[in-house]
Amino acid sequence: MKAGIFKPLKLRPFRTLFGAQLFSDLGNWLDFIALQVIVAYHWGLDETAIASVLIVLGLPWVIIGPFASVFVDRLPKKTVMIVCLLLRIVFVAGLFFAPNLYILLLFVFLKGTVSALYDPARQSAIRMLVPDHLLAEAVTLSQLSVNTMKIAGPALGGAIIAIFGPKSPFLFEAAGFFIAAIFLLFLPSLKEIPNTDNSGNSLKRKYWIDFSEGIKHIAHTPLLKLSIILSSAAFFIIFLYDGLFVFIAQILGFNEGSFGLLISSVGFGSVAGSLLLGQWTKWNRKPIHLMASSSVLSGILIVSVGLGGFRILDFPPLIWIIGACLLGLLGAGESVPYGYVLQSKTPKRMMGRVSSAAMSLQTFSMLIAPAAGAMFAKWMGAPSVMLGAGLTTIILGLLALIAIIKRRAPIQEVKEKQMEA
């Protein structure tokens, strides 16, 4: 009998955690449009100010998250998540009353900091609440929430701004965090897994030993290491061309209105991909194969868009919209297996450290990519960047597939010799 994507929701503790994630993810994306509207329209500032908001939003994940995650692993996960949600409400209130860009950036940084602590605790909670045989479905549901709210959050935020004013999404965001905190109150206490020696006695570990343990685990776990590298490289490539996509779309024949439809198609594809992977979970036997194959196919689509920018390929808008939907679907083919590998290949007691270190690398890639993309675009032009990004994505996927095949070849030889014996 097929498990189905929603089977983990039969577990009451996970159902409670997932309910909290829905409102938390919605809150994360509600202010995405509001921050840009306030900076650009309300205060009349330029592109540099918008860029500074986006950079400050991601910075805590790089410079604070990996170091603070040691304490996340040591502390009760339920308490950490509830405190982080309550602090986010306070910092969202700061965003609401911020009189200028500098105060706004301060509260953006503080909100990003508690988010960088909340997520590792949530990842740890999933690992502790969900049995291994339902882990693929649980991870897919979690990614489905993220993908859905990436679409619904900004759209709802824009609608709220139109009705209630530019700062109103912050009020709804705070309400979302408050509801998420109420959900978590009904979460059972998550039993901590202490560090012990060979005799079972508890060990008091020094901070830097615990910190390095998470890094060493990644380095010594080939599938986990490969999935993090593949995911981080994919994030870099995506954000390399993401800011240039609007210029390519103009060449492809999209106006202001239809460009929104093109972007929405990517989001729709990612949601559809998450649902598909949740229903068909046999991929969990070879998750890296799926990630690498999705990378190759995504690269082919990106190359096609680059060729369209050179007017070598000339398709009607509907074909490009279908291609965008497929690109989103293939994106889920990378993000969902990554989440599963992260969960399944990491011990429960160090889930916070490992997930935070991985997120730090991914966020760093996302932060430096837009500047690199803009520089390359000035040098070579946007279509060339798109073409290069697509070719790099294909090569990246092929290298990952080769690495997997080479790694499995000696294992297969050993199995064959054992069968002959």
C-alpha positions in Angstrom: 0.0 0.0 0.0 1.4 3.4 -1.0 2.1 5.6 2.1 0.9 8.8 0.6 2.2 12.3 1.3 -0.3 13.0 4.1 0.3 9.8 6.1 2.7 11.5 8.6 -0.2 13.8 9.6 -1.8 10.8 11.3 0.9 11.3 14.0 -0.5 13.9 16.3 2.8 15.4 17.4 3.9 15.9 13.8 0.5 17.3 12.9 1.0 19.9 15.6 4.5 20.7 14.4 3.3 20.9 10.8 0.4 23.3 11.7 3.0 25.6 13.4 5.2 25.4 10.3 2.4 26.5 8.0 1.7 29.7 10.0 5.4 30.3 10.5 6.3 29.9 6.8 3.4 32.2 5.9 4.7 34.8 8.3 8.2 34.5 6.8 6.9 35.5 3.4 4.1 38.0 4.3 6.6 40.8 4.8 8.7 40.1 1.6 6.7 42.6 -0.5 6.1 45.0 2.5 9.8 45.6 3.1 10.4 46.4 -0.5 7.3 48.6 -0.8 8.3 50.6 2.3 11.9 51.1 1.2 11.2 51.9 -2.4 7.8 53.6 -2.4 7.2 54.9 1.2 10.7 56.2 1.8 11.7 56.6 -1.9 15.1 54.9 -1.6 17.1 53.3 -4.4 18.2 49.7 -5.4 21.1 49.8 -3.0 18.7 50.1 -0.1 16.7 47.1 -1.3 19.8 45.1 -1.8 20.9 45.9 1.8 17.6 44.6 3.2 18.0 41.3 1.3 21.7 40.9 2.4 20.9 41.7 6.1 18.0 39.2 6.0 20.3 36.4 5.0 23.4 37.4 6.9 22.4 35.8 10.3 22.1 32.4 8.6 25.8 32.6 7.7 27.5 34.3 10.6 25.3 33.4 13.6 23.3 30.2 12.8 26.1 27.7 12.6 27.6 28.9 15.9 24.4 29.2 17.8 23.1 25.9 16.6 25.3 24.1 19.2 23.1 25.6 21.9 20.0 24.6 19.8 21.1 21.0 20.0 21.7 21.2 23.7 18.4 23.0 24.6 14.8 21.6 24.6 13.6 22.0 21.0 10.0 22.9 22.0 11.1 25.8 24.2 13.6 27.1 21.6 10.9 27.2 18.9 8.3 28.9 21.1 10.8 31.5 22.4 12.0 32.2 18.8 8.4 32.7 17.6 7.7 35.2 20.5 10.9 37.1 19.8 9.9 37.3 16.1 6.6 39.0 17.1 8.7 41.6 19.1 11.0 42.2 16.1 8.1 42.4 13.6 6.7 45.1 15.9 10.1 46.8 15.5 9.7 46.6 11.7 6.2 48.1 12.0 7.4 51.2 13.9 10.9 51.6 12.2 11.3 55.3 11.4 14.2 54.9 8.9 16.3 52.3 7.0 18.9 51.9 9.7 16.4 50.9 12.4 14.6 48.7 9.8 17.8 46.9 9.0 18.5 46.3 12.7 15.2 44.6 13.2 15.5 42.7 9.9 18.8 41.3 11.2 17.3 40.4 14.6 14.4 38.7 13.0 16.7 36.8 10.7 18.8 35.7 13.7 15.9 34.1 15.5 14.8 32.5 12.2 18.3 31.0 11.9 17.8 29.4 15.4 14.1 28.3 14.8 14.8 26.3 11.7 17.5 24.0 13.1 15.2 23.3 16.1 12.3 22.5 13.8 14.5 20.2 11.7 15.6 18.4 15.0 11.9 18.1 16.0 11.0 16.4 12.7 13.9 14.0 13.2 12.8 13.2 16.8 9.0 12.9 16.1 8.8 11.0 12.8 9.8 7.3 12.4 12.3 6.5 9.7 9.8 4.8 7.4 7.7 8.0 7.2 10.7 10.4 7.0 10.5 10.9 3.2 6.8 11.9 3.4 7.4 14.2 6.4 10.3 16.0 4.7 8.2 16.4 1.5 5.3 17.9 3.5 7.7 20.3 5.1 9.1 21.4 1.7 5.5 21.6 0.3 4.7 24.2 3.1 7.8 26.2 2.2 7.1 26.1 -1.6 3.4 27.0 -1.1 4.0 29.9 1.2 6.6 31.3 -1.1 3.8 31.8 -3.6 0.9 32.5 -1.2 2.8 34.8 1.2 4.0 37.5 -1.2 0.7 37.4 -3.1 -1.3 37.7 0.2 1.1 40.4 1.4 0.5 42.4 -1.8 -3.3 42.1 -1.4 -3.1 43.2 2.3 -1.0 46.2 1.3 -3.5 47.2 -1.3 -6.4 47.1 1.2 -4.8 48.2 4.5 -1.6 50.0 3.7 2.1 49.3 3.3 2.9 48.4 7.0 -0.2 46.2 7.5 1.4 42.9 6.5 3.5 43.1 9.7 0.4 42.9 11.8 -0.8 39.8 10.0 2.8 38.3 10.2 2.9 38.8 14.0 -0.6 37.1 14.2 0.8 34.1 12.2 3.7 33.7 14.5 1.4 33.9 17.5 -0.8 31.2 16.1 2.3 29.0 15.4 3.4 29.4 19.0 -0.1 28.3 20.2 0.2 25.2 18.1 3.6 24.4 19.6 2.2 24.6 23.2 0.4 21.3 22.4 3.6 19.7 21.2 4.9 17.0 23.6 8.2 17.6 25.3 10.9 16.3 23.0 13.2 14.0 25.0 16.8 15.1 24.7 19.5 12.7 23.5 22.5 13.3 25.6 26.1 12.8 24.6 27.4 9.6 26.4 30.6 7.6 26.5 30.9 3.9 25.9 29.6 3.1 29.4 26.5 5.2 28.9 27.6 8.0 31.2 26.7 11.5 30.2 29.5 13.7 28.9 29.9 17.4 29.4 31.2 18.6 26.0 33.1 21.8 25.3 31.5 24.2 22.9 34.1 23.9 20.1 34.1 20.1 20.3 30.3 20.1 19.7 30.6 22.6 17.0 33.3 20.7 15.1 31.5 17.4 15.5 28.7 18.7 13.2 31.3 19.8 10.5 33.1 16.4 10.8 29.9 14.5 10.4 29.2 16.3 7.1 32.8 15.7 5.9 32.7 12.0 6.8 29.3 11.2 5.4 29.7 11.0 1.6 26.0 11.2 0.5 25.3 14.1 2.9 28.4 16.0 1.8 27.5 15.5 -1.9 23.9 16.6 -1.4 24.9 19.7 0.5 27.5 20.6 -2.2 25.0 20.0 -5.0 22.3 22.0 -3.2 24.5 24.9 -2.4 25.9 25.0 -6.0 22.3 24.9 -7.3 21.3 27.9 -5.1 24.3 29.8 -6.4 23.4 29.2 -10.0 19.7 30.0 -9.4 20.5 33.3 -7.7 23.2 34.0 -10.3 20.5 34.5 -13.0 17.5 35.2 -10.8 17.8 39.0 -10.9 18.4 38.9 -14.7 15.4 36.8 -15.5 13.2 39.8 -15.9 15.4 41.1 -18.7 15.4 37.7 -20.5 11.6 37.6 -20.2 11.3 41.0 -22.0 13.3 39.5 -24.9 11.0 36.4 -24.9 8.0 38.7 -25.3 6.6 39.0 -21.8 5.2 42.3 -20.6 4.7 43.5 -17.0 1.5 41.5 -16.5 2.5 38.3 -18.1 5.9 38.2 -16.4 4.1 37.7 -13.1 2.4 34.6 -14.7 5.8 33.3 -15.7 7.2 33.5 -12.2 4.0 32.1 -10.7 4.4 29.1 -13.0 7.8 28.3 -11.4 6.1 28.3 -8.0 3.2 26.2 -9.2 5.6 23.7 -10.6 7.5 23.4 -7.3 4.3 22.8 -5.4 3.2 20.2 -8.0 6.6 18.5 -7.8 6.5 18.3 -4.0 3.0 16.7 -4.1 4.3 14.2 -6.8 7.3 13.2 -4.7 5.2 12.8 -1.6 2.9 10.3 -3.4 5.8 8.5 -5.1 8.5 7.9 -2.5 10.6 5.2 -4.1 13.1 7.9 -4.9 14.2 7.7 -1.2 16.3 4.7 -2.1 18.4 6.8 -4.5 17.9 10.4 -3.5 21.2 11.7 -4.9 20.3 10.1 -8.3 17.1 12.2 -8.4 18.9 15.4 -7.4 21.6 14.9 -10.0 19.1 13.9 -12.8 16.9 16.9 -11.9 20.0 19.1 -12.1 20.8 17.9 -15.6 17.2 18.4 -16.9 17.0 21.8 -15.2 20.2 22.8 -16.9 18.7 21.9 -20.3 15.7 24.1 -19.6 17.9 27.0 -18.5 20.1 26.7 -21.6 16.9 26.8 -23.7 15.9 30.1 -22.0 19.4 31.4 -22.7 19.1 30.5 -26.4 15.8 32.2 -26.3 17.5 35.3 -25.1 19.8 35.1 -28.1 16.6 34.6 -30.3 18.0 31.3 -31.5 14.9 29.6 -30.0 11.6 31.4 -30.7 8.6 29.9 -28.9 5.2 31.4 -28.0 4.7 32.6 -24.4 2.6 29.5 -23.5 5.6 27.2 -24.2 7.9 29.3 -22.0 5.3 29.2 -19.2 5.1 25.4 -19.5 8.9 25.4 -19.4 8.9 27.6 -16.2 6.4 25.1 -14.6 8.8 22.2 -15.4 11.7 24.2 -14.0 9.8 24.5 -10.7 8.9 20.8 -10.7 12.6 19.9 -11.3 13.5 22.3 -8.5 11.4 20.2 -6.1 13.3 17.2 -7.5 16.4 18.7 -6.0 15.1 20.3 -2.7 13.0 17.4 -1.4 15.6 14.7 -1.8 18.2 17.0 -0.2 15.9 17.5 2.8 15.5 13.7 3.1 19.3 13.0 2.9 19.8 15.8 5.6 17.3 14.1 7.9 18.1 10.5 7.3 21.9 10.8 7.3 22.2 12.9 10.5 21.9 11.6 14.1 19.1 13.2 16.1 21.4 14.7 18.7 23.3 16.8 16.1 20.5 17.7 13.7 20.6 21.4 14.6 24.3 21.7 14.0 24.4 19.9 10.7 21.3 21.5 9.3 22.5 25.0 10.3 26.0 24.4 8.8 24.3 23.3 5.5 22.0 26.3 5.5 24.9 28.6 6.2 26.7 27.4 3.1 23.5 27.6 1.0 22.7 31.1 2.2 26.3 32.3 1.5 25.9 31.1 -2.0 22.6 33.0 -2.3 24.2 36.2 -1.0 27.2 36.4 -3.3 25.4 35.1 -6.4 23.4 38.2 -7.4 26.5 40.4 -7.4 28.4 37.9 -9.5 25.4 37.6 -11.9 25.2 41.4 -12.3 28.9 41.6 -12.9 28.8 38.8 -15.6 25.8 40.4 -17.2 27.6 43.7 -17.6 30.5 41.9 -19.1 28.8 39.3 -21.4 25.1 40.2 -21.3 22.1 38.5 -19.6 21.5 35.8 -22.2 25.1 34.7 -21.9 24.9 34.4 -18.1 21.7 32.3 -18.5 23.4 30.0 -21.0 26.5 29.7 -18.8 24.3 28.9 -15.8 22.4 26.2 -17.7 25.6 24.6 -18.9 27.1 24.7 -15.4 24.0 23.1 -14.0 24.2 20.3 -16.5 27.9 19.7 -15.8 27.2 19.8 -12.0 24.5 17.1 -12.3 26.7 14.9 -14.6 29.6 15.1 -12.2 27.3 14.1 -9.3 26.1 11.1 -11.2 29.6 10.1 -12.1 30.7 10.4 -8.4 27.8 8.2 -7.4 28.6 5.6 -10.0 32.3 5.5 -9.1 31.4 5.2 -5.4 29.0 2.3 -5.9 31.3 0.4 -8.4 33.6 -1.1 -5.7 30.6 -2.0 -3.5 29.0 -3.8 -6.4 32.3 -5.7 -7.1 32.4 -6.9 -3.5 28.8 -8.1 -3.6 29.5 -10.0 -6.8 32.6 -11.7 -5.3 30.5 -12.6 -2.2 27.8 -14.2 -4.5 30.5 -16.1 -6.4 32.0 -17.4 -3.2 
